[in-house]
Amino acid sequence: MNKLSALWTCIFLGFTGIGSAQTDPLVILTTYPATGSSSRATTILAPKLEEFLARDIQIKYDVGARGGVEAPANEQTIFVSTIGNMALLPAISESFGIDPLIDLRPVTRLTAVPDVLIARSGLSIGNLGELLDYTRRHPDALSYSYISPRSIHRVEFAALLNTLGINVRLDPSVRGSAAAMAAITDGTVDLTITTSPYVSPVIESGAAIPLVIAHPSRIPLFPGVPTMLEWEITDMPSGSWGGLFAPAGSSDEFVTEIFNAAQFAMQDPAVIQAINGLSMEVWPSESPQEFSKFIEEEMTRLGQVADKFGMQVD
């Protein structure tokens, strides 16, 4: 190639962006703050994604539910979100205004996240049976927080309370998992459900007792704690999950590349160990198409459960 041809090639690559495509950082947007379960998983996965893609990665935490929808399809941005925003709210809230199958391109599931019902210490309640007995003797004496009126944890409480006939009273003032952990610790709330990475430190400190878990099987961190399925709460066979999305309009090639990078990261033993250490599990999809089908099924399931228990958010 002569010097003139080389010059024109460089100019062409510069105008088209092809030459800079792999040198620009890939930005990962997360719905929740860095302390959130899906954000912590993203932090763990990022170095292996960076290795596979041979590309710097930047993480922007807490962009909200619409962050990925509003991101440009420039193959420089991907988005991590969760069951509540990508399956529950699209199924039950017209005002939410996001359809993840249209407004985003699903890439893969990342994690399965057990959700754990905990009781504050000092109540002489050590298991779910004792909670049932206590609330029958003292109806509405205990308070609970479902984290947010638009959260998956509200659905979990609805299934739990209605199926087992538990009489407790809602404290709507406590919002967010971090605030709920503080309320459990200082004794201002008696019960809550949220993801295992949030509850584990509170349980380990002795401030809370795990009573039941929303997950298909018992988890190694709390092997003596039964699942909701064991208590025949069949509406919630599993807890939360996190997934990876590309902006709508992203190319098939970009989605495939990100899918392959995520698969590479989720197979790494150190990644698996770190995620398991937070009481989560890696849960890769078989393909982007399988993840899309999974989301569609989750929207149907959660919509039916919300309708069954009269959950309305609009």
Buried (B, 14 or more C-beta within 10 A) or exposed (E): EEEEEEEEEEEEEEEEEEBEBEEEEBBBBBBBEEEBBBBBBBBBBBBBBBBBBEBEBEBEBBBBBBBBBEBEBBBBBBBBBBBBBBBBBBBBBEEBEBBBBEBBBBBBBBBBBBBBBBBBBEBEBEBBEBBBEBBEEEEEEBBBBBBBEBBBBBBBBBBBBBBBEBBBEBBEEBBBBBBBBBBBBEEBBBBBBBBBBBBBEBBEEEBBBBBBBBBBEBBEBBEEBBBBBEBEBEBBEBBBBBBBBBBBEBEEEBBEBBBBBBBBBBEBEEBBEBBBEBBBBBBBBEBBEBBBBBBBEBBEBBBEBBEEBEBEBE
